[in-house]
Amino acid sequence: MEYPVDRFTEAERERLRPHFTNLDRPVFALVNLPETVKAALFARYSRYPGTLR
């Protein structure tokens, strides 16, 4: 099975790293974010064709 591959610049990786359990595998968890921020991310993601990260 193939998964979408996210490609990030080093600056993007530095900004994302504190909030995602990993940046290079298909399964990840959101961490260190308020519940309201996570809810807003998922609301937008539900209409977005790309990946959450």
C-alpha positions in Angstrom: 0.0 0.0 0.0 1.3 3.4 -0.9 0.9 6.5 1.3 1.2 10.2 0.4 4.7 11.5 1.3 4.9 14.9 2.9 8.0 16.9 2.0 9.0 19.7 4.4 11.8 22.2 4.4 14.0 22.2 7.5 12.3 25.4 8.7 8.8 23.7 8.4 10.1 20.6 10.2 11.3 22.7 13.1 7.8 24.3 13.4 5.9 21.0 13.0 8.2 18.8 15.2 6.8 19.9 18.6 3.2 19.1 17.5 3.4 15.8 15.7 4.8 12.5 16.9 6.6 11.9 13.6 6.9 13.7 10.3 7.8 10.9 7.9 5.4 8.0 8.6 1.7 7.7 7.6 0.4 7.3 11.2 1.0 10.2 13.7 -0.6 11.9 16.6 -1.0 15.6 17.4 0.6 16.6 20.7 1.1 19.8 22.7 -1.9 21.6 21.1 -5.1 22.9 22.8 -8.2 20.9 22.0 -9.8 23.9 20.2 -6.8 24.1 17.9 -7.0 20.4 17.1 -10.7 20.7 16.5 -10.1 23.6 14.0 -7.4 21.6 12.2 -9.7 18.6 11.8 -12.6 20.8 10.6 -10.4 22.3 7.9 -8.8 19.0 7.0 -12.2 17.4 6.4 -12.6 19.7 3.3 -8.9 19.6 2.2 -7.7 17.2 -0.4 -4.1 17.1 1.0 -2.7 15.7 4.2 -3.2 17.1 7.7 0.5 17.8 8.2 
